[in-house]
Amino acid sequence: MGRWRHVLMVAAAAASTFAAVYAQAPQGRGAGGRGGSATNPTSFFITSVGKGDGANYGGLAGADAYCAQLAQVANLPAPPGRTWRAYLSAGAANGQPSVNARDRIGAGPWYNARGALIAANVADLHGDVQRDRNAINKQQALTEKGQPVNGAGDTPNQHDILTGSDSHGRAIAGEMDTTCANYTLNTDGRGSVVVGHHDRTGGGNTSWNAAHGSRGCSQDNLVATGGAGLLYCFGAN
């Protein structure tokens, strides 16, 4: 009888350990590796790594392709009827009008890799009616792998996310280059790119999409101001 009691106690301890480990494990990865949940598949993430070529992504199309590439590697296809788009604005050039980031990402809603709501629609995302109706912060603005991104206080700090946008998600008017020649430059000396802070901290402006301009367009200068050339990626519908 004592032997069986010992076996039952060991089994109970093992079950308790398994339950604790399971509870702490990242949830939300469903069949086929898709993040989010069955009802809220992932439609928003921050790229876990930059391209490594400064602000040069080969333009908007290249940035979109980079979002799709990382999602594919993470086995994270865009939800049905959606396409991965980088949250980037672009200035007018070569006879083409300017492009607003807010107009590229669809109507929403958007969910992170754990199925949490990031924003219900474009107005909530940008605070058009009421400020801070989105969940872009260090806890919820996760990568395609479902992991947080380093922010202020971490080493290295990588909270600068490229947007080239004003706080309303629109291209910035004027002669100053705020998009590193529409995301085709990787050298300094001309141009800069507007970045946001995904952790909503640091400096006098804590905007998620329009905190400040970078020092330049090279990888070194993106890193120097607290970034790594990362992008916000949205599933556009």
N, C-alpha and C positions, 0 to 999 in steps of 0.2 A: 504493500500500500504506500509506504514511504517513497519507493522508487517512482511510482506513478505520480505522486504528488510533486516530486521534483521535476519530472518531465513536463507536467502541466504548468508549473511555475516558469520554466525556461521558455515554453511556447508562448505564454502570456507576455513575457518580457520581450520576446522577439517581435510579437505583434504590435506591442506598444512602440517599440523602436521604429518599425516600418511606418506606423501611422504618423509618428512625429516627422520622419524624413519626408513622407509624402506631403504633409501639410506645409512644409517649408519649401518644397520644390516649386519652380515656376509653373503656373497653371496656364491653360489656354491653348496649348498646342494640340490641335485636333488631328483627325485622320489625314494622312498625307502630309503632315507637317504644317498645315495652315494654322497661323496664329489666330488670336482672338477667340471667338467661340462660334458655335454652329449658327447662332442668330446674329452675331456681331463679328464677322471676320475682319481681320486687320486691314485697315485702309489708311493708316498713317504710321510713319516711322521717321526717325532721324538716321541718316546713313552712319553705320558703325565706324567707317573709315573714309577719309577723303580720297580723292583720286591721286593726290600727291603731286599735282602739277599746278599748284597755286590755284588761281581762280579760273584757269582754263579748263572748261568742260566741253569745249567744242560747241558752244552756244546752247540755246534752250534744248534743242533736240538731243544733244550729247548728254546734257544733265538728266533729261528724262530717261534716256537709255541707261544711264548709270544707276538711277533708282531701280529700274526694272532688272538690271543685272544683279544687284545686291539682293533684291527680293527673290530672284530665281535661285541664287546660291543658297539662300536661307529656306528654300522650298516654301516660299510665301507668295503664291500667285495673287494678282489683283483679284478682288471679288468679281463675280460675274457682272458684265456690263461696265466694268471700270478699267481704266488705264493708269499706270503709274506716271505721275507728273511731278517734276521738281517745283517747289514753291519759289519761283524766281520771276521778278519783273525785268523787262528789257526796254531800253530806250529806242526811240525812232532811229532807223539807220537804213541806208541803201534803198531809200524810197518806201520803206515799210514803216507803218505806225508803231508807236510804243505798245508794249504788252504789259498788262497788269497781272501780277501773281494771283490775285483773288479771282481773276477770270479764267484761270487755267486749271483749277482744281475741282471743278464740278460744284454740285449743290450740297453735298454732305448727306447724311452724317458721316463722321469719321471716328474710327476706333483704333486703339493701340494694339500691340501684340498680345495683350492680356485681356482684350475684350472690353476695356474701359472706354467710355465716351470721351473723345477729345473735344468735339464741338458738334452741335446739331446741324448747323448751317453756316453759310458764309458770314451772315450778320453777327452771329454769336462768336465766331472765330475772331472777328476783327473788332468786336465791341461797338458795332454801329448803333445799337440801341442801348445797351448796358455794358459797362466795362467788365472785363474779366469773366466773361461767360464761356471761356474755354479752359481746358485742363492742360495747357502746355506749361509744364513745370518739370522740375528735376525728377519727381516721382512718376509722372505719367508720360512724359515725352521720351519714349523708349526707342531703341534701335530696332532694326528688322529682326534681330536675335532676341528681342524682349529684354534687353539689358539697358540700364541707365547710362547716360553720357556724363563724363566728368564735367563738373561745374566749378564755380568759384570756391576756392579752398581745397580743391583736389589737385593732384600733380600727375600729368599736366592738366591745366585748365583748358577745356575745349568747348566752352559754352558759346563761342561765336559761330552762328549758323548763317551761311550766305543767303541773302534774300534780294538785295538790290532794290528794296521797296521802302515806301513810307509806312507809317503805322496802320494805314488803312489798306495796305496790300497793293498799292498802286506804284507805277513807275514815277520816279522823281523828275519833275520838270527842271529845265535849265541846261546850261552848257557844261556843268561839271560832270565828269564821268563817275557814276556811282555803281557801275556794274562791271568794271574791268573790261570795257569794250564788249559788253554783252557776253561775258564769260568766255572770252577768247584770249585773255592776257595771262601770262605767268611771270612777267617781269615788272620791275618797279620803274619809277621815273615819270609815269603818267597813269592817271586813273587810280581808282580805289573801288571798294565794293561795300555797300551797306550790309551790316550783319545784325542779327537779333540775338538775344540771350535766352536760350531755352530754359535756364534755371531761374530766370526773372530776377537775377541779382547782379551786382557789380556796377560801379560808376553811378553817375547821376540819372541815367536812363535805363530802366530795366525792361524795356519793351521786348517781347518775344520775337518781333520781326524788324525792328528799326531802332537798335540801341546806339550804334555809332558806325563810322566808316573805318575800314581797315587802313593800315599804314601804306599798303601798296597791294600789288597783285601777285607777288611771288609767294611760294610756299613758306619761306622764312618769315615774311612779314604777316602772313595770315596767322602763323603760330605765335609771333611776337605779341599780338594783341589779344591772345587767349582763344585761339581757334585751331582748326586743322583742315579747313575747307569743307566742312560737313554741310549737308543739305537736309531740308525738310522734304519728305516725299508723301504725296497724297494720292489716294485712289480716286481719280476723277470720274464722275458719272454724268 
